């Protein structure tokens, strides 16, 4: 069974400091063996925060990785059973590698 991960990114592919500051979302579908099945980038800089939350839910995202998330959005995601690893700093590549090693946690700073 596959799962979808969303990373909140700035234009330079680093994790955005907050969900509502993200300029794009990287959506990664992974297998049970942490193999990337697909990867796409969605521009979100023109969207409001709650719009972004509902898109993640509608897309079936199970994990959000970000710098931080607004309380109201966190509540929507929790209700939809979207897990969140926040307070993460680093490039998308480094963060995904850490996640695949099963060592990514809130408060982690990479590269």
N, CA, C and O atoms as CSV, one atom per row, in Angstrom:
chain,resi,resn,atom,element,x,y,z
A,1,UNK,N,N,0.836,-1.176,0.000
A,1,UNK,CA,C,0.000,0.000,0.000
A,1,UNK,C,C,0.888,1.249,0.000
A,1,UNK,O,O,1.866,1.316,0.745
A,2,UNK,N,N,0.556,2.210,-0.814
A,2,UNK,CA,C,1.366,3.428,-0.900
A,2,UNK,C,C,0.814,4.511,0.024
A,2,UNK,O,O,-0.334,4.454,0.464
A,3,UNK,N,N,1.662,5.499,0.303
A,3,UNK,CA,C,1.217,6.644,1.096
A,3,UNK,C,C,1.739,7.915,0.445
A,3,UNK,O,O,2.734,7.903,-0.280
A,4,UNK,N,N,1.038,9.020,0.723
A,4,UNK,CA,C,1.432,10.304,0.166
A,4,UNK,C,C,2.007,11.193,1.259
A,4,UNK,O,O,1.456,11.316,2.354
A,5,UNK,N,N,3.137,11.809,0.919
A,5,UNK,CA,C,3.816,12.743,1.811
A,5,UNK,C,C,3.817,14.102,1.124
A,5,UNK,O,O,4.047,14.192,-0.082
A,6,UNK,N,N,3.561,15.151,1.883
A,6,UNK,CA,C,3.637,16.513,1.353
A,6,UNK,C,C,4.726,17.276,2.092
A,6,UNK,O,O,4.792,17.241,3.321
A,7,UNK,N,N,5.570,17.958,1.348
A,7,UNK,CA,C,6.598,18.823,1.913
A,7,UNK,C,C,6.278,20.253,1.516
A,7,UNK,O,O,6.026,20.529,0.343
A,8,UNK,N,N,6.283,21.168,2.480
A,8,UNK,CA,C,6.043,22.595,2.223
A,8,UNK,C,C,7.381,23.232,1.878
A,8,UNK,O,O,8.315,23.207,2.679
A,9,UNK,N,N,7.467,23.802,0.681
A,9,UNK,CA,C,8.764,24.288,0.215
A,9,UNK,C,C,8.764,25.756,-0.191
A,9,UNK,O,O,7.744,26.315,-0.595
A,10,UNK,N,N,9.942,26.359,-0.068
A,10,UNK,CA,C,10.219,27.655,-0.657
A,10,UNK,C,C,10.688,27.410,-2.089
A,10,UNK,O,O,10.836,26.258,-2.496
A,11,UNK,N,N,10.921,28.460,-2.851
A,11,UNK,CA,C,11.358,28.302,-4.249
A,11,UNK,C,C,12.706,27.583,-4.360
A,11,UNK,O,O,12.977,26.942,-5.376
A,12,UNK,N,N,13.549,27.679,-3.336
A,12,UNK,CA,C,14.877,27.051,-3.381
A,12,UNK,C,C,14.857,25.592,-2.909
A,12,UNK,O,O,15.908,25.004,-2.652
A,13,UNK,N,N,13.648,25.009,-2.797
A,13,UNK,CA,C,13.455,23.614,-2.390
A,13,UNK,C,C,13.876,23.320,-0.956
A,13,UNK,O,O,14.203,22.183,-0.617
A,14,UNK,N,N,13.865,24.337,-0.128
A,14,UNK,CA,C,14.071,24.136,1.307
A,14,UNK,C,C,12.712,24.181,1.988
A,14,UNK,O,O,11.781,24.816,1.492
A,15,UNK,N,N,12.602,23.507,3.121
A,15,UNK,CA,C,11.346,23.485,3.871
A,15,UNK,C,C,10.977,24.916,4.260
A,15,UNK,O,O,11.804,25.656,4.794
A,16,UNK,N,N,9.741,25.293,3.992
A,16,UNK,CA,C,9.258,26.631,4.342
A,16,UNK,C,C,9.157,26.753,5.865
A,16,UNK,O,O,8.835,25.774,6.538
A,17,UNK,N,N,9.426,27.939,6.416
A,17,UNK,CA,C,9.370,28.101,7.870
A,17,UNK,C,C,7.971,27.893,8.440
A,17,UNK,O,O,7.818,27.528,9.605
A,18,UNK,N,N,6.959,28.125,7.620
A,18,UNK,CA,C,5.576,27.863,8.034
A,18,UNK,C,C,4.779,27.404,6.825
A,18,UNK,O,O,5.084,27.767,5.689
A,19,UNK,N,N,3.757,26.606,7.083
A,19,UNK,CA,C,2.885,26.074,6.038
A,19,UNK,C,C,2.325,27.192,5.167
A,19,UNK,O,O,2.287,27.064,3.944
A,20,UNK,N,N,1.889,28.291,5.791
A,20,UNK,CA,C,1.280,29.374,5.024
A,20,UNK,C,C,2.305,30.220,4.268
A,20,UNK,O,O,1.911,31.058,3.457
A,21,UNK,N,N,3.604,30.031,4.505
A,21,UNK,CA,C,4.645,30.723,3.753
A,21,UNK,C,C,5.124,29.907,2.552
A,21,UNK,O,O,5.881,30.416,1.724
A,22,UNK,N,N,4.699,28.666,2.448
A,22,UNK,CA,C,5.167,27.792,1.365
A,22,UNK,C,C,4.781,28.361,0.006
A,22,UNK,O,O,3.676,28.868,-0.183
A,23,UNK,N,N,5.702,28.267,-0.922
A,23,UNK,CA,C,5.434,28.696,-2.282
A,23,UNK,C,C,5.002,27.513,-3.145
A,23,UNK,O,O,4.362,27.680,-4.184
A,24,UNK,N,N,5.367,26.316,-2.689
A,24,UNK,CA,C,4.960,25.115,-3.421
A,24,UNK,C,C,4.899,23.933,-2.465
A,24,UNK,O,O,5.487,23.950,-1.383
A,25,UNK,N,N,4.182,22.923,-2.889
A,25,UNK,CA,C,4.098,21.671,-2.151
A,25,UNK,C,C,4.703,20.581,-3.018
A,25,UNK,O,O,4.370,20.459,-4.197
A,26,UNK,N,N,5.586,19.794,-2.437
A,26,UNK,CA,C,6.095,18.619,-3.129
A,26,UNK,C,C,5.265,17.443,-2.626
A,26,UNK,O,O,5.214,17.177,-1.425
A,27,UNK,N,N,4.625,16.753,-3.540
A,27,UNK,CA,C,3.809,15.595,-3.197
A,27,UNK,C,C,4.550,14.345,-3.645
A,27,UNK,O,O,4.829,14.168,-4.831
A,28,UNK,N,N,4.861,13.490,-2.699
A,28,UNK,CA,C,5.643,12.290,-2.971
A,28,UNK,C,C,4.813,11.077,-2.566
A,28,UNK,O,O,4.364,10.969,-1.425
A,29,UNK,N,N,4.618,10.172,-3.511
A,29,UNK,CA,C,3.934,8.921,-3.218
A,29,UNK,C,C,5.001,7.852,-3.048
A,29,UNK,O,O,5.842,7.662,-3.927
A,30,UNK,N,N,4.968,7.151,-1.914
A,30,UNK,CA,C,5.987,6.144,-1.615
A,30,UNK,C,C,5.344,4.791,-1.330
A,30,UNK,O,O,4.209,4.705,-0.860
A,31,UNK,N,N,6.093,3.751,-1.624
A,31,UNK,CA,C,5.637,2.386,-1.357
A,31,UNK,C,C,5.902,2.033,0.101
A,31,UNK,O,O,6.503,2.814,0.838
A,32,UNK,N,N,5.454,0.866,0.506
A,32,UNK,CA,C,5.717,0.375,1.864
A,32,UNK,C,C,7.206,0.197,2.132
A,32,UNK,O,O,7.637,0.146,3.283
A,33,UNK,N,N,7.989,0.103,1.054
A,33,UNK,CA,C,9.430,-0.098,1.181
A,33,UNK,C,C,10.182,1.220,1.006
A,33,UNK,O,O,11.388,1.225,0.758
A,34,UNK,N,N,9.459,2.342,1.136
A,34,UNK,CA,C,10.018,3.694,0.994
A,34,UNK,C,C,10.657,3.935,-0.365
A,34,UNK,O,O,11.649,4.657,-0.468
A,35,UNK,N,N,10.100,3.342,-1.394
A,35,UNK,CA,C,10.534,3.620,-2.752
A,35,UNK,C,C,9.601,4.684,-3.315
A,35,UNK,O,O,8.382,4.590,-3.172
A,36,UNK,N,N,10.184,5.702,-3.958
A,36,UNK,CA,C,9.358,6.761,-4.532
A,36,UNK,C,C,8.657,6.230,-5.773
A,36,UNK,O,O,9.301,5.787,-6.725
A,37,UNK,N,N,7.335,6.281,-5.751
A,37,UNK,CA,C,6.514,5.850,-6.873
A,37,UNK,C,C,6.279,7.027,-7.814
A,37,UNK,O,O,6.373,6.895,-9.034
A,38,UNK,N,N,5.970,8.184,-7.222
A,38,UNK,CA,C,5.780,9.390,-8.030
A,38,UNK,C,C,6.103,10.614,-7.188
A,38,UNK,O,O,6.087,10.579,-5.957
A,39,UNK,N,N,6.396,11.695,-7.897
A,39,UNK,CA,C,6.734,12.941,-7.233
A,39,UNK,C,C,6.263,14.082,-8.122
A,39,UNK,O,O,6.544,14.096,-9.321
A,40,UNK,N,N,5.547,15.037,-7.538
A,40,UNK,CA,C,5.100,16.189,-8.308
A,40,UNK,C,C,5.165,17.429,-7.431
A,40,UNK,O,O,5.163,17.341,-6.203
A,41,UNK,N,N,5.222,18.570,-8.074
A,41,UNK,CA,C,5.277,19.833,-7.357
A,41,UNK,C,C,4.050,20.653,-7.744
A,41,UNK,O,O,3.702,20.770,-8.919
A,42,UNK,N,N,3.409,21.215,-6.730
A,42,UNK,CA,C,2.210,22.013,-6.937
A,42,UNK,C,C,2.479,23.424,-6.418
A,42,UNK,O,O,2.873,23.600,-5.265
A,43,UNK,N,N,2.270,24.416,-7.261
A,43,UNK,CA,C,2.423,25.810,-6.841
A,43,UNK,C,C,1.243,26.197,-5.953
A,43,UNK,O,O,0.089,25.987,-6.327
A,44,UNK,N,N,1.528,26.760,-4.783
A,44,UNK,CA,C,0.453,27.116,-3.847
A,44,UNK,C,C,0.563,28.549,-3.321
A,44,UNK,O,O,-0.227,28.955,-2.468
A,45,UNK,N,N,1.518,29.302,-3.814
A,45,UNK,CA,C,1.735,30.633,-3.254
A,45,UNK,C,C,0.517,31.544,-3.405
A,45,UNK,O,O,0.381,32.509,-2.653
A,46,UNK,N,N,-0.357,31.263,-4.345
A,46,UNK,CA,C,-1.556,32.064,-4.562
A,46,UNK,C,C,-2.755,31.591,-3.719
A,46,UNK,O,O,-3.804,32.236,-3.717
A,47,UNK,N,N,-2.598,30.474,-3.011
A,47,UNK,CA,C,-3.709,29.895,-2.248
A,47,UNK,C,C,-3.704,30.361,-0.792
A,47,UNK,O,O,-2.655,30.636,-0.209
A,48,UNK,N,N,-4.892,30.441,-0.234
A,48,UNK,CA,C,-5.026,30.743,1.198
A,48,UNK,C,C,-4.698,29.490,1.996
A,48,UNK,O,O,-4.759,28.375,1.476
A,49,UNK,N,N,-4.352,29.683,3.253
A,49,UNK,CA,C,-3.909,28.584,4.110
A,49,UNK,C,C,-4.938,27.462,4.190
A,49,UNK,O,O,-4.582,26.296,4.022
A,50,UNK,N,N,-6.187,27.781,4.438
A,50,UNK,CA,C,-7.196,26.728,4.590
A,50,UNK,C,C,-7.447,26.000,3.276
A,50,UNK,O,O,-7.781,24.816,3.276
A,51,UNK,N,N,-7.287,26.699,2.157
A,51,UNK,CA,C,-7.388,26.057,0.842
A,51,UNK,C,C,-6.319,24.967,0.723
A,51,UNK,O,O,-6.586,23.865,0.243
A,52,UNK,N,N,-5.122,25.295,1.165
A,52,UNK,CA,C,-4.012,24.336,1.118
A,52,UNK,C,C,-4.312,23.116,1.991
A,52,UNK,O,O,-4.054,21.980,1.593
A,53,UNK,N,N,-4.856,23.361,3.174
A,53,UNK,CA,C,-5.204,22.260,4.077
A,53,UNK,C,C,-6.190,21.305,3.423
A,53,UNK,O,O,-6.017,20.087,3.463
A,54,UNK,N,N,-7.216,21.869,2.829
A,54,UNK,CA,C,-8.251,21.038,2.214
A,54,UNK,C,C,-7.719,20.285,0.991
A,54,UNK,O,O,-8.164,19.174,0.704
A,55,UNK,N,N,-6.781,20.879,0.283
A,55,UNK,CA,C,-6.168,20.179,-0.860
A,55,UNK,C,C,-5.404,18.951,-0.372
A,55,UNK,O,O,-5.493,17.882,-0.974
A,56,UNK,N,N,-4.653,19.104,0.721
A,56,UNK,CA,C,-3.916,17.956,1.263
A,56,UNK,C,C,-4.866,16.831,1.641
A,56,UNK,O,O,-4.600,15.662,1.361
A,57,UNK,N,N,-5.964,17.187,2.271
A,57,UNK,CA,C,-6.960,16.187,2.669
A,57,UNK,C,C,-7.565,15.536,1.422
A,57,UNK,O,O,-7.670,14.312,1.349
A,58,UNK,N,N,-7.961,16.352,0.447
A,58,UNK,CA,C,-8.576,15.834,-0.781
A,58,UNK,C,C,-7.634,14.920,-1.563
A,58,UNK,O,O,-8.080,13.974,-2.212
A,59,UNK,N,N,-6.342,15.202,-1.501
A,59,UNK,CA,C,-5.360,14.386,-2.222
A,59,UNK,C,C,-4.986,13.111,-1.473
A,59,UNK,O,O,-4.274,12.260,-2.008
A,60,UNK,N,N,-5.460,12.979,-0.249
A,60,UNK,CA,C,-5.171,11.772,0.518
A,60,UNK,C,C,-3.783,11.750,1.129
A,60,UNK,O,O,-3.212,10.680,1.344
A,61,UNK,N,N,-3.239,12.920,1.410
A,61,UNK,CA,C,-1.916,13.002,2.038
A,61,UNK,C,C,-2.011,12.454,3.459
A,61,UNK,O,O,-2.944,12.773,4.196
A,62,UNK,N,N,-1.041,11.629,3.834
A,62,UNK,CA,C,-1.047,11.058,5.188
A,62,UNK,C,C,0.005,11.687,6.097
A,62,UNK,O,O,-0.056,11.534,7.317
A,63,UNK,N,N,0.976,12.401,5.503
A,63,UNK,CA,C,2.035,13.026,6.287
A,63,UNK,C,C,2.408,14.368,5.680
A,63,UNK,O,O,2.663,14.467,4.480
A,64,UNK,N,N,2.437,15.400,6.516
A,64,UNK,CA,C,2.883,16.732,6.115
A,64,UNK,C,C,4.185,17.026,6.848
A,64,UNK,O,O,4.272,16.863,8.065
A,65,UNK,N,N,5.199,17.463,6.097
A,65,UNK,CA,C,6.472,17.859,6.680
A,65,UNK,C,C,6.645,19.347,6.417
A,65,UNK,O,O,6.622,19.789,5.268
A,66,UNK,N,N,6.818,20.119,7.491
A,66,UNK,CA,C,6.872,21.572,7.333
A,66,UNK,C,C,7.679,22.199,8.458
A,66,UNK,O,O,8.132,21.518,9.377
A,67,UNK,N,N,7.848,23.529,8.365
A,67,UNK,CA,C,8.507,24.264,9.432
A,67,UNK,C,C,7.554,24.505,10.589
A,67,UNK,O,O,7.945,24.406,11.752
A,68,UNK,N,N,6.334,24.815,10.282
A,68,UNK,CA,C,5.317,25.067,11.295
A,68,UNK,C,C,3.961,25.167,10.619
A,68,UNK,O,O,3.877,25.364,9.406
A,69,UNK,N,N,2.910,25.032,11.398
A,69,UNK,CA,C,1.561,25.075,10.828
A,69,UNK,C,C,0.636,25.806,11.800
A,69,UNK,O,O,0.725,25.637,13.016
A,70,UNK,N,N,-0.242,26.612,11.240
A,70,UNK,CA,C,-1.205,27.387,12.021
A,70,UNK,C,C,-2.145,26.436,12.758
A,70,UNK,O,O,-2.498,25.382,12.230
A,71,UNK,N,N,-2.548,26.799,13.966
A,71,UNK,CA,C,-3.377,25.941,14.812
A,71,UNK,C,C,-4.676,25.502,14.131
A,71,UNK,O,O,-5.064,24.338,14.224
A,72,UNK,N,N,-5.341,26.428,13.452
A,72,UNK,CA,C,-6.606,26.099,12.779
A,72,UNK,C,C,-6.396,25.045,11.684
A,72,UNK,O,O,-7.194,24.120,11.533
A,73,UNK,N,N,-5.336,25.202,10.947
A,73,UNK,CA,C,-5.011,24.231,9.898
A,73,UNK,C,C,-4.626,22.885,10.520
A,73,UNK,O,O,-5.018,21.832,10.019
A,74,UNK,N,N,-3.869,22.925,11.599
A,74,UNK,CA,C,-3.468,21.701,12.299
A,74,UNK,C,C,-4.693,20.910,12.742
A,74,UNK,O,O,-4.705,19.682,12.658
A,75,UNK,N,N,-5.723,21.610,13.212
A,75,UNK,CA,C,-6.954,20.953,13.645
A,75,UNK,C,C,-7.655,20.254,12.485
A,75,UNK,O,O,-8.147,19.136,12.635
A,76,UNK,N,N,-7.700,20.917,11.321
A,76,UNK,CA,C,-8.308,20.306,10.126
A,76,UNK,C,C,-7.527,19.056,9.731
A,76,UNK,O,O,-8.119,18.022,9.421
A,77,UNK,N,N,-6.207,19.152,9.742
A,77,UNK,CA,C,-5.368,18.015,9.360
A,77,UNK,C,C,-5.497,16.866,10.361
A,77,UNK,O,O,-5.569,15.702,9.966
A,78,UNK,N,N,-5.525,17.188,11.635
A,78,UNK,CA,C,-5.689,16.155,12.660
A,78,UNK,C,C,-7.008,15.414,12.477
A,78,UNK,O,O,-7.059,14.188,12.571
A,79,UNK,N,N,-8.065,16.162,12.217
A,79,UNK,CA,C,-9.384,15.568,12.032
A,79,UNK,C,C,-9.396,14.611,10.838
A,79,UNK,O,O,-10.103,13.603,10.845
A,80,UNK,N,N,-8.603,14.939,9.814
A,80,UNK,CA,C,-8.517,14.106,8.611
A,80,UNK,C,C,-7.433,13.033,8.733
A,80,UNK,O,O,-7.145,12.326,7.767
A,81,UNK,N,N,-6.835,12.915,9.920
A,81,UNK,CA,C,-5.790,11.930,10.189
A,81,UNK,C,C,-4.537,12.117,9.334
A,81,UNK,O,O,-3.892,11.155,8.917
A,82,UNK,N,N,-4.214,13.395,9.087
A,82,UNK,CA,C,-2.958,13.726,8.411
A,82,UNK,C,C,-1.945,14.011,9.520
A,82,UNK,O,O,-2.107,14.961,10.285
A,83,UNK,N,N,-0.909,13.193,9.601
A,83,UNK,CA,C,0.143,13.402,10.591
A,83,UNK,C,C,1.028,14.557,10.156
A,83,UNK,O,O,1.123,14.862,8.967
A,84,UNK,N,N,1.671,15.192,11.112
A,84,UNK,CA,C,2.510,16.341,10.802
A,84,UNK,C,C,3.829,16.241,11.558
A,84,UNK,O,O,3.859,16.029,12.770
A,85,UNK,N,N,4.911,16.400,10.815
A,85,UNK,CA,C,6.228,16.555,11.429
A,85,UNK,C,C,6.615,17.995,11.155
A,85,UNK,O,O,6.912,18.363,10.018
A,86,UNK,N,N,6.610,18.813,12.209
A,86,UNK,CA,C,6.889,20.233,12.006
A,86,UNK,C,C,8.196,20.643,12.679
A,86,UNK,O,O,8.896,19.832,13.286
A,87,UNK,N,N,8.491,21.920,12.546
A,87,UNK,CA,C,9.724,22.483,13.091
A,87,UNK,C,C,10.950,21.806,12.458
A,87,UNK,O,O,11.955,21.541,13.118
A,88,UNK,N,N,10.821,21.539,11.150
A,88,UNK,CA,C,11.896,20.888,10.393
A,88,UNK,C,C,12.581,21.939,9.523
A,88,UNK,O,O,11.917,22.770,8.904
A,89,UNK,N,N,13.903,21.898,9.480
A,89,UNK,CA,C,14.688,22.813,8.649
A,89,UNK,C,C,15.598,21.971,7.765
A,89,UNK,O,O,16.263,21.053,8.245
A,90,UNK,N,N,15.627,22.287,6.464
A,90,UNK,CA,C,16.532,21.590,5.563
A,90,UNK,C,C,16.019,21.565,4.138
A,90,UNK,O,O,14.931,22.064,3.853
A,91,UNK,N,N,16.799,20.986,3.250
A,91,UNK,CA,C,16.407,20.847,1.852
A,91,UNK,C,C,15.438,19.676,1.716
A,91,UNK,O,O,15.421,18.770,2.549
A,92,UNK,N,N,14.645,19.708,0.671
A,92,UNK,CA,C,13.686,18.623,0.457
A,92,UNK,C,C,14.406,17.283,0.324
A,92,UNK,O,O,13.932,16.268,0.834
A,93,UNK,N,N,15.533,17.279,-0.350
A,93,UNK,CA,C,16.293,16.042,-0.547
A,93,UNK,C,C,16.773,15.469,0.786
A,93,UNK,O,O,16.612,14.277,1.048
A,94,UNK,N,N,17.362,16.322,1.626
A,94,UNK,CA,C,17.876,15.865,2.926
A,94,UNK,C,C,16.739,15.397,3.837
A,94,UNK,O,O,16.878,14.411,4.560
A,95,UNK,N,N,15.626,16.109,3.793
A,95,UNK,CA,C,14.486,15.760,4.640
A,95,UNK,C,C,13.888,14.415,4.220
A,95,UNK,O,O,13.561,13.591,5.074
A,96,UNK,N,N,13.746,14.191,2.924
A,96,UNK,CA,C,13.223,12.897,2.462
A,96,UNK,C,C,14.168,11.758,2.833
A,96,UNK,O,O,13.717,10.697,3.264
A,97,UNK,N,N,15.466,11.966,2.671
A,97,UNK,CA,C,16.436,10.925,3.045
A,97,UNK,C,C,16.300,10.572,4.523
A,97,UNK,O,O,16.312,9.399,4.896
A,98,UNK,N,N,16.170,11.597,5.351
A,98,UNK,CA,C,16.030,11.381,6.790
A,98,UNK,C,C,14.724,10.639,7.102
A,98,UNK,O,O,14.685,9.753,7.955
A,99,UNK,N,N,13.670,11.017,6.399
A,99,UNK,CA,C,12.378,10.344,6.600
A,99,UNK,C,C,12.484,8.860,6.223
A,99,UNK,O,O,11.979,7.996,6.940
A,100,UNK,N,N,13.132,8.577,5.113
A,100,UNK,CA,C,13.264,7.191,4.667
A,100,UNK,C,C,14.141,6.372,5.611
A,100,UNK,O,O,14.005,5.150,5.674
A,101,UNK,N,N,15.037,7.028,6.343
A,101,UNK,CA,C,15.856,6.325,7.343
A,101,UNK,C,C,15.086,6.158,8.653
A,101,UNK,O,O,15.569,5.531,9.596
A,102,UNK,N,N,13.883,6.728,8.693
A,102,UNK,CA,C,13.019,6.655,9.885
A,102,UNK,C,C,13.583,7.447,11.060
A,102,UNK,O,O,13.335,7.108,12.217
A,103,UNK,N,N,14.340,8.499,10.766
A,103,UNK,CA,C,14.952,9.296,11.819
A,103,UNK,C,C,14.494,10.751,11.817
A,103,UNK,O,O,15.014,11.564,12.580
A,104,UNK,N,N,13.520,11.086,10.960
A,104,UNK,CA,C,13.017,12.462,10.921
A,104,UNK,C,C,12.031,12.669,12.063
A,104,UNK,O,O,11.130,11.860,12.282
A,105,UNK,N,N,12.221,13.771,12.788
A,105,UNK,CA,C,11.307,14.094,13.888
A,105,UNK,C,C,11.171,15.607,13.988
A,105,UNK,O,O,11.973,16.352,13.422
A,106,UNK,N,N,10.159,16.050,14.706
A,106,UNK,CA,C,9.969,17.487,14.914
A,106,UNK,C,C,11.203,18.075,15.570
A,106,UNK,O,O,11.793,17.480,16.472
A,107,UNK,N,N,11.585,19.263,15.099
A,107,UNK,CA,C,12.744,19.941,15.649
A,107,UNK,C,C,14.051,19.594,14.956
A,107,UNK,O,O,15.107,20.069,15.373
A,108,UNK,N,N,14.008,18.785,13.915
A,108,UNK,CA,C,15.224,18.328,13.229
A,108,UNK,C,C,15.759,19.412,12.279
A,108,UNK,O,O,15.002,19.977,11.490
A,109,UNK,N,N,17.044,19.692,12.360
A,109,UNK,CA,C,17.720,20.605,11.427
A,109,UNK,C,C,18.705,19.794,10.607
A,109,UNK,O,O,19.549,19.079,11.146
A,110,UNK,N,N,18.582,19.918,9.294
A,110,UNK,CA,C,19.446,19.177,8.374
A,110,UNK,C,C,20.168,20.164,7.449
A,110,UNK,O,O,19.697,21.283,7.245
A,111,UNK,N,N,21.267,19.763,6.912
A,111,UNK,CA,C,22.134,20.541,6.021
A,111,UNK,C,C,21.974,22.006,6.267
A,111,UNK,O,O,22.625,22.817,5.610
